[in-house]
Amino acid sequence: MKINLLSLAGVTLTSLLLSASAFAHDGLKYDNPYARATPPNAVNSAIFMTIENHQDHERNLISVSTNIAEKAELHTVEKSGDVMKMRQVKSITLPAHGQVELKPGSFHIMLLNVKQPLVEGQTIPVTLTYANGDTENITVPVQKIMTGMTSMAHNDEHK
C-alpha cells in the first residue's frame, strides 16, 4: 500500500493550522474548572480554575453568569486581623502572557442562592464576560466539596 506523502503532509499542515487558529481565536485557556458540590441545605457554592491569557495585552474579567444560581459574582479573600473574609471585586485582571488561578482562599467565582443542589458528576453552564465585551461560554463539572474555604467568614454585603 502506497501512501502519498504530499497528501499526508497537506492533511497534517491543515490540522496544525486549524488547531493554531482555534487556539489563537480568543487567546484564553481555561484549565481544570470545577464547581463545588453543595452539602444538604447549602445555598452557596464556588467555581475555581486557572485562566491563561496568551494574548499580548491584559484582559479584565468583569462578570460571570449561570442559570443555576440567582447570582454569580467575582470574589477574593482578604485577611482582616485573624479573620479571612470574602469580598466581591469588580474585575479580575489577567496579565498579558500570564495566568490567574481562581482557587480557595483567593480569587474565585461565588454562586449565590443556587436553585438546586450541585451534585458531583453534573456539569453547569457558565458565561464569562470581559471588559471589551467578549464572552466565553464554558461547561464546568461539579466535584466533591474540597477543603480550603470552610473556616472563612462570608461578607454579607452583596452589591
Stockholm file with secondary structure:
# STOCKHOLM 1.0

chainA/1-159         MKINLLSLAGVTLTSLLLSASAFAHDGLKYDNPYARATPPNAVNSAIFMTIENHQDHERNLISVSTNIAEKAELHTVEKSGDVMKMRQVKSITLPAHGQVELKPGSFHIMLLNVKQPLVEGQTIPVTLTYANGDTENITVPVQKIMTGMTSMAHNDEHK
#=GR chainA/1-159 SS CCCCHHHHHHHHHHHHHHHHHHHHHHCEEEEEEEEECCCTTCCCEEEEEEEEECSSSCEEEEEEECTTEEEEEEEEEEEETTEEEEEECSCEEECTTEEEEECTTSSEEEEEEESSCCCTTCEEEEEEEETTSCEEEEEEEEECCCSSSTTCEECCCCC
#=GC SS_cons         CCCCHHHHHHHHHHHHHHHHHHHHHHCEEEEEEEEECCCTTCCCEEEEEEEEECSSSCEEEEEEECTTEEEEEEEEEEEETTEEEEEECSCEEECTTEEEEECTTSSEEEEEEESSCCCTTCEEEEEEEETTSCEEEEEEEEECCCSSSTTCEECCCCC
//
